[in-house]
Amino acid sequence: MDVDVPEQNIDEGLYSRQIYAIGLDAMKKMALSNVLIIGMKGLGVEIAKNVVLAGVKSVTIHDPEPVELADLSSQVQKDLGKPRDQVTCPKLAELNQYVPVSVVVASSLPMHRCIELNDYTHARGIKFIAADTRGLAALAFCDFGDEFECVDTTGEAPLSGMIAAVSNDAEGVVTCLDETRHGLEDGDYVTFAEVVGMDVLNGCEPRKVKVLGPYTFTIGDTTALGTYVRGGIFTQVKMPQTLKFKPLSKSIADPEFLMSDFAKFDVPPQLHAAFMALSTFLAKKGRAPAPRNDQEADMLVHLAKEFAATMKDPVEISEKLVKQFCLPGGRRLESHGGRDWRHGRAGKCSRRVRASSTPIKQYLYFDSFESLPIGYELTEAACARAGRGTTARLPCLAPSTSSGCTTRASLWSVLARLGARC
């Protein structure tokens, strides 16, 4: 679904809350952005819904695989056997009349297919996000190219404060009024207004800060700026930063993690190995491990240890953690823990197109294994499909698997059209 939206044609009534949160300039950037979402299972549909509502220029969805019984628990799709993208598109089009591909979001694709896609996008300067949920674990990966400019690394309002003194020195020291904490960090930039005496500082080019303490910081040489008399306000200036991202193929063995829970500092590398082991299992067997199958869980542990040994920084694998990851057999708990993850990936996509806030660099792993019930065991037989739209009894999911949600020929035809439009 493609509808051209002129840059100035922003419905400020419709997007008033969003404009208040991110600013009109960021909203205009989003209105000029095209998004391709590959994979229309529960994760992909929720991402697509949130991206459409955010007001990007166009959204293209791609998933020619047929709707399965397990899809009904988490999606708008109701037509079993029909292509997921065809039955989802009309529902998404109803959400926002203004939204009918420089960003690619790959949801729930096999790792080898993600690598193929990312190699294609990285070589052509197209931004790429991959996301997946498996049971009570989830991952997100971002590759925004070799030179991604982030105009606002925090997304927070600029700091400001009143000053009491500025020294005339090779390293001019700024002192805040009434011992008010400035909140700045080394490397921040500031400018000034209403300074009496050192009038040159008013509206000056941003000056780099070096923090001396909670109430003082330096701004470089001030010897030629005159003598400070009184007054003045400093204001933080958000300076663009250029970030470098590695493609998936080069970062798998040397991943860079964003920590979401410092109480689980050693978990992300292990989940990384577990997801890669699951990818290897899917490639070998053509299916996910059977839920609560001890033999296949042991095989996944072995594959995880093999992969961990190939990483640049070897990781010690906890068999208990990998088996918890494997309990649902690698199935997706779409209608439960995956929902917040879908909202998060849609938000990350919108931040990419408006270049605000520092993106994930480059892997983010999340788990909720502590949600597993204690003293409650299920057998492999008890985890069979329980009925329409259900996946399985918590904490397992039904054996509804797919080795991939796109065919190679149709996928590359979409990307060819994408390249022609970018």
C-alpha positions as CSV (number, residue, x, y, z in Angstrom):
1,M,0.0,0.0,0.0
2,D,1.7,3.2,-1.2
3,V,0.4,6.7,-0.8
4,D,2.7,9.7,-1.4
5,V,2.4,12.3,1.4
6,P,4.0,15.7,0.7
7,E,6.5,16.9,3.3
8,Q,4.4,19.8,4.5
9,N,1.1,17.8,4.6
10,I,1.2,16.7,8.2
11,D,-2.1,16.4,10.0
12,E,-1.2,18.1,13.2
13,G,-4.6,17.3,14.7
14,L,-4.2,13.6,14.1
15,Y,-0.6,13.5,15.2
16,S,-0.7,16.2,17.9
17,R,0.4,14.0,20.8
18,Q,3.2,12.5,18.8
19,I,4.4,15.9,17.6
20,Y,4.4,17.1,21.2
21,A,6.6,14.1,22.1
22,I,9.1,14.0,19.3
23,G,8.8,17.4,17.5
24,L,7.5,18.5,14.1
25,D,10.8,18.1,12.4
26,A,11.1,14.5,13.5
27,M,7.5,13.9,12.4
28,K,8.3,15.3,8.9
29,K,11.2,12.8,8.6
30,M,8.9,10.0,9.5
31,A,6.4,11.1,6.9
32,L,9.1,10.7,4.2
33,S,10.2,7.2,5.3
34,N,9.3,3.9,3.7
35,V,9.2,0.7,5.7
36,L,9.3,-2.9,4.5
37,I,8.3,-5.5,7.1
38,I,9.0,-9.2,6.3
39,G,7.1,-11.8,8.3
40,M,3.4,-11.4,9.3
41,K,3.2,-13.6,12.3
42,G,2.2,-12.1,15.6
43,L,5.4,-10.1,16.0
44,G,5.4,-8.7,12.5
45,V,1.7,-7.8,12.6
46,E,2.0,-5.8,15.8
47,I,5.1,-4.0,14.5
48,A,3.3,-3.2,11.3
49,K,0.3,-1.8,13.2
50,N,2.4,0.5,15.4
51,V,4.5,1.7,12.4
52,V,1.3,2.5,10.4
53,L,-0.2,4.4,13.3
54,A,3.1,6.3,13.7
55,G,2.6,8.0,10.3
56,V,5.4,6.9,8.0
57,K,5.1,7.5,4.3
58,S,4.4,3.9,3.3
59,V,4.5,0.4,4.7
60,T,5.1,-2.7,2.6
61,I,4.5,-6.1,4.1
62,H,5.7,-9.4,2.7
63,D,4.8,-12.9,3.9
64,P,3.4,-15.2,1.2
65,E,3.2,-18.2,3.6
66,P,-0.4,-19.4,4.4
67,V,-2.2,-18.5,7.6
68,E,-1.9,-21.3,10.1
69,L,-4.1,-22.3,13.1
70,A,-1.6,-21.0,15.6
71,D,-1.7,-17.5,13.9
72,L,-5.2,-17.0,15.1
73,S,-4.3,-16.4,18.7
74,S,-2.4,-13.2,18.0
75,Q,-3.4,-11.6,14.7
76,V,-6.1,-10.0,12.7
77,Q,-5.9,-12.8,10.1
78,K,-8.8,-15.2,10.0
79,D,-8.5,-16.9,6.6
80,L,-6.7,-20.2,7.1
81,G,-4.6,-21.2,4.1
82,K,-4.5,-17.8,2.5
83,P,-1.2,-15.7,2.2
84,R,-0.6,-13.8,5.4
85,D,0.3,-10.6,3.7
86,Q,-2.8,-10.5,1.5
87,V,-5.2,-11.0,4.4
88,T,-3.4,-8.6,6.7
89,C,-3.0,-5.7,4.3
90,P,-6.6,-4.5,4.2
91,K,-6.8,-4.5,8.0
92,L,-3.6,-2.4,8.3
93,A,-4.9,0.0,5.7
94,E,-7.9,0.8,7.8
95,L,-5.7,2.0,10.7
96,N,-4.4,5.2,9.1
97,Q,-5.7,6.8,5.9
98,Y,-2.4,8.7,5.4
99,V,-0.2,5.6,5.4
100,P,-0.7,3.3,2.4
101,V,11.9,0.7,1.4
102,S,14.9,2.4,3.2
103,V,14.1,0.6,6.5
104,V,13.8,-3.2,6.6
105,V,12.3,-5.0,9.6
106,A,12.6,-8.7,9.5
107,S,10.4,-10.4,12.1
108,S,10.7,-14.1,13.0
109,L,12.9,-15.1,10.0
110,P,15.5,-17.9,10.1
111,M,19.0,-16.5,10.9
112,H,20.4,-17.6,7.5
113,R,17.7,-15.6,5.8
114,C,18.3,-12.6,8.0
115,I,22.0,-12.7,7.1
116,E,21.1,-12.8,3.4
117,L,18.8,-9.8,3.8
118,N,21.2,-7.8,5.9
119,D,24.1,-8.3,3.5
120,Y,21.9,-7.0,0.7
121,T,20.6,-4.0,2.8
122,H,24.0,-3.1,4.3
123,A,25.7,-3.0,0.9
124,R,23.0,-0.5,-0.4
125,G,22.8,1.7,2.7
126,I,19.3,0.5,3.7
127,K,18.7,0.3,7.5
128,F,17.9,-3.1,8.9
129,I,16.2,-4.4,12.1
130,A,15.7,-8.0,12.9
131,A,13.4,-9.2,15.8
132,D,12.2,-12.6,17.1
133,T,10.5,-14.1,20.1
134,R,10.9,-17.7,21.2
135,G,9.0,-18.8,24.2
136,L,10.0,-16.5,27.1
137,A,13.0,-15.1,25.3
138,A,13.4,-12.4,22.6
139,L,16.0,-10.8,20.5
140,A,16.5,-7.6,18.5
141,F,19.3,-6.7,16.1
142,C,20.0,-3.3,14.5
143,D,22.3,-2.5,11.5
144,F,22.0,1.2,10.5
145,G,25.1,1.2,8.3
146,D,28.6,2.4,8.5
147,E,27.7,6.1,9.0
148,F,24.5,6.6,10.9
149,E,24.0,10.1,12.2
150,C,22.0,10.3,15.4
151,V,20.9,13.9,16.0
152,D,19.8,13.3,19.6
153,T,21.4,10.5,21.5
154,T,19.2,10.6,24.6
155,G,15.8,11.9,23.4
156,E,15.6,14.1,26.5
157,A,15.1,17.8,26.8
158,P,18.4,19.8,26.8
159,L,19.7,20.7,30.2
160,S,20.0,24.4,31.3
161,G,20.9,26.4,34.4
162,M,21.9,29.7,35.8
163,I,25.6,30.4,36.3
164,A,27.3,32.4,39.0
165,A,30.8,32.8,37.6
166,V,33.1,32.1,34.6
167,S,36.8,32.3,35.1
168,N,39.2,34.0,32.7
169,D,41.7,31.2,32.1
170,A,43.2,28.7,29.6
171,E,40.5,26.3,30.9
172,G,37.6,28.6,31.8
173,V,35.6,27.2,34.8
174,V,31.9,27.8,34.9
175,T,30.2,27.7,38.3
176,C,26.5,27.2,38.7
177,L,24.4,29.5,40.8
178,D,23.5,28.5,44.4
179,E,25.3,25.2,44.0
180,T,22.7,23.9,41.6
181,R,23.8,20.6,39.9
182,H,24.3,21.1,36.2
183,G,23.7,17.4,35.2
184,L,26.2,17.6,32.3
185,E,28.7,14.9,31.3
186,D,32.2,15.0,29.7
187,G,31.8,15.6,26.0
188,D,28.5,17.5,26.2
189,Y,28.3,20.9,24.5
190,V,26.8,24.1,25.8
191,T,26.1,27.6,24.7
192,F,25.2,30.7,26.7
193,A,22.8,33.7,27.0
194,E,22.4,36.8,29.1
195,V,26.0,36.8,30.3
196,V,27.2,40.3,31.3
197,G,30.9,41.0,30.8
198,M,31.8,38.0,28.6
199,D,29.3,39.1,26.0
200,V,31.1,36.9,23.4
201,L,29.7,33.9,25.1
202,N,26.1,34.9,24.3
203,G,24.9,32.8,21.4
204,C,28.4,31.4,20.8
205,E,29.2,28.3,18.9
206,P,28.7,25.2,21.1
207,R,31.6,24.7,23.5
208,K,32.8,21.3,24.7
209,V,32.3,20.5,28.4
210,K,34.7,18.8,30.8
211,V,33.0,18.1,34.1
212,L,35.0,19.1,37.3
213,G,32.2,18.4,39.8
214,P,28.4,18.5,40.2
215,Y,28.4,22.3,40.2
216,T,31.4,23.2,37.9
217,F,32.6,22.5,34.4
218,T,35.2,23.9,32.0
219,I,34.5,25.2,28.5
220,G,38.0,25.7,27.1
221,D,40.1,28.9,26.7
222,T,38.3,32.0,27.9
223,T,41.3,34.3,28.2
224,A,40.3,36.5,25.2
225,L,36.6,36.8,26.2
226,G,36.8,39.6,28.7
227,T,35.9,39.6,32.3
228,Y,32.8,38.0,33.7
229,V,30.5,40.5,35.6
230,R,27.3,38.7,36.4
231,G,24.3,36.6,35.2
232,G,24.1,34.1,32.5
233,I,22.3,30.9,31.5
234,F,24.0,27.8,30.0
235,T,22.0,25.6,27.7
236,Q,23.0,22.1,26.5
237,V,23.3,21.7,22.7
238,K,22.6,18.3,21.3
239,M,25.4,17.5,18.8
240,P,24.9,14.9,16.1
241,Q,27.0,11.7,16.6
242,T,28.0,9.3,13.8
243,L,27.6,5.6,14.8
244,K,29.1,2.6,12.9
245,F,27.3,-0.6,12.7
246,K,28.5,-4.0,11.6
247,P,26.3,-6.3,9.4
248,L,24.8,-9.4,11.0
249,S,27.3,-11.8,9.2
250,K,30.3,-10.0,10.8
251,S,28.8,-9.3,14.2
252,I,27.5,-12.8,15.1
253,A,30.9,-14.0,16.4
254,D,31.8,-10.7,18.0
255,P,28.4,-9.3,19.2
256,E,27.9,-5.9,21.0
257,F,25.1,-6.2,23.5
258,L,22.9,-3.5,25.0
259,M,22.2,-4.6,28.6
260,S,18.5,-4.5,29.6
261,D,19.0,-6.1,33.1
262,F,22.3,-5.7,34.9
263,A,21.2,-8.4,37.4
264,K,21.5,-10.8,34.4
265,F,24.9,-9.6,33.1
266,D,26.0,-13.0,31.9
267,V,22.7,-13.9,30.2
268,P,22.7,-12.0,26.8
269,P,25.8,-13.9,25.5
270,Q,24.2,-17.2,26.5
271,L,20.9,-16.3,24.8
272,H,22.9,-15.3,21.8
273,A,24.4,-18.7,21.6
274,A,21.0,-20.3,22.3
275,F,19.3,-18.4,19.4
276,M,22.2,-19.3,17.0
277,A,22.0,-23.0,18.1
278,L,18.2,-22.9,17.4
279,S,18.9,-21.5,14.0
280,T,21.4,-24.4,13.3
281,F,18.8,-26.9,14.6
282,L,16.1,-25.5,12.3
283,A,18.5,-25.7,9.3
284,K,19.4,-29.3,10.1
285,K,16.0,-30.7,11.0
286,G,13.6,-28.3,9.1
287,R,11.6,-27.8,12.3
288,A,12.0,-26.5,15.9
289,P,12.8,-28.9,18.8
290,A,9.8,-30.7,20.2
291,P,8.5,-29.1,23.4
292,R,9.7,-30.8,26.6
293,N,11.8,-33.3,24.6
294,D,14.9,-34.0,26.7
295,Q,16.9,-35.5,23.8
296,E,16.4,-32.5,21.5
297,A,17.0,-30.1,24.4
298,D,20.4,-31.8,25.0
299,M,21.2,-31.4,21.3
300,L,20.4,-27.7,21.5
301,V,22.7,-27.4,24.6
302,H,25.5,-29.1,22.6
303,L,25.0,-26.8,19.6
304,A,25.0,-23.7,21.9
305,K,28.3,-24.8,23.4
306,E,29.8,-25.4,20.0
307,F,28.8,-21.9,18.9
308,A,29.9,-20.3,22.1
309,A,33.4,-21.7,21.5
310,T,33.6,-19.8,18.2
311,M,32.8,-16.4,19.6
312,K,35.6,-13.9,20.0
313,D,35.0,-13.8,23.7
314,P,34.2,-17.4,24.7
315,V,31.1,-17.9,26.8
316,E,30.4,-20.4,29.5
317,I,27.0,-21.9,28.7
318,S,24.5,-22.8,31.5
319,E,22.6,-26.0,30.6
320,K,19.7,-24.9,32.8
321,L,19.3,-21.6,30.9
322,V,19.4,-23.2,27.4
323,K,16.9,-25.9,28.5
324,Q,14.6,-23.2,29.8
325,F,14.9,-21.5,26.4
326,C,14.1,-24.9,24.8
327,L,11.1,-25.8,27.0
328,P,8.6,-24.6,24.5
329,G,10.6,-26.1,21.7
330,G,11.5,-22.7,20.2
331,R,7.9,-21.8,19.6
332,R,6.6,-18.3,19.9
333,L,4.4,-17.1,22.8
334,E,2.9,-14.5,20.6
335,S,-0.2,-13.5,22.6
336,H,1.6,-13.1,25.9
337,G,5.2,-11.8,26.5
338,G,5.7,-11.0,22.8
339,R,3.3,-8.1,22.8
340,D,5.6,-5.6,24.6
341,W,8.5,-6.7,22.4
342,R,6.5,-5.9,19.3
343,H,5.7,-2.4,20.6
344,G,9.4,-2.0,21.4
345,R,10.6,-3.0,17.8
346,A,8.0,-0.6,16.2
347,G,9.3,2.2,18.4
348,K,12.9,1.4,17.4
349,C,11.9,1.5,13.7
350,S,10.3,5.0,14.2
351,R,13.4,6.2,16.0
352,R,15.5,5.1,13.1
353,V,13.6,7.1,10.6
354,R,13.6,10.2,12.7
355,A,17.2,9.7,13.9
356,S,16.4,10.5,17.5
357,S,17.7,8.6,20.5
358,T,20.6,6.2,20.4
359,P,19.5,3.0,18.7
360,I,20.3,-0.5,19.9
361,K,24.0,-1.2,19.3
362,Q,23.7,-3.9,18.2
363,Y,22.0,-6.8,20.0
364,L,19.3,-6.7,22.7
365,Y,18.3,-9.9,24.4
366,F,15.4,-10.2,26.9
367,D,14.1,-13.1,28.9
368,S,11.4,-13.8,31.5
369,F,12.4,-17.3,32.6
370,E,11.6,-16.3,36.2
371,S,7.9,-16.4,35.1
372,L,8.1,-20.2,34.8
373,P,6.0,-21.9,37.5
374,I,7.9,-23.7,40.2
375,G,7.0,-27.3,41.0
376,Y,4.9,-27.7,37.9
377,E,6.0,-30.1,35.2
378,L,4.5,-30.9,31.8
379,T,5.3,-33.9,29.6
380,E,6.0,-33.8,25.9
381,A,2.5,-35.3,25.2
382,A,0.8,-32.7,27.4
383,C,2.2,-29.9,25.2
384,A,0.3,-30.9,22.1
385,R,-2.0,-28.4,20.5
386,A,-5.1,-27.8,22.7
387,G,-7.5,-26.3,20.2
388,R,-8.4,-23.4,17.9
389,G,-6.0,-20.5,18.1
390,T,-4.1,-22.0,21.1
391,T,-0.5,-22.8,21.0
392,A,0.1,-24.9,24.2
393,R,-0.1,-24.9,27.9
394,L,2.2,-22.4,29.5
395,P,5.2,-22.6,29.5
396,C,5.2,-24.5,26.2
397,L,3.9,-23.6,22.8
398,A,2.2,-25.8,20.2
399,P,4.2,-27.5,17.5
400,S,3.4,-24.9,14.9
401,T,6.6,-24.1,13.1
402,S,7.9,-22.7,9.9
403,S,11.4,-22.9,8.6
404,G,10.9,-19.5,7.0
405,C,8.1,-17.1,6.0
406,T,9.3,-16.1,2.6
407,T,10.4,-17.8,-0.6
408,R,13.7,-16.8,-2.1
409,A,12.4,-15.8,-5.5
410,S,9.5,-13.7,-4.2
411,L,11.6,-12.1,-1.5
412,W,14.3,-10.9,-4.0
413,S,11.6,-9.6,-6.3
414,V,10.3,-7.4,-3.5
415,L,13.8,-6.2,-2.7
416,A,14.5,-5.4,-6.4
417,R,11.4,-3.2,-6.4
418,L,12.5,-1.7,-3.1
419,G,15.9,-0.8,-4.6
420,A,14.3,0.9,-7.6
421,R,12.1,3.0,-5.3
422,C,14.8,4.1,-2.9
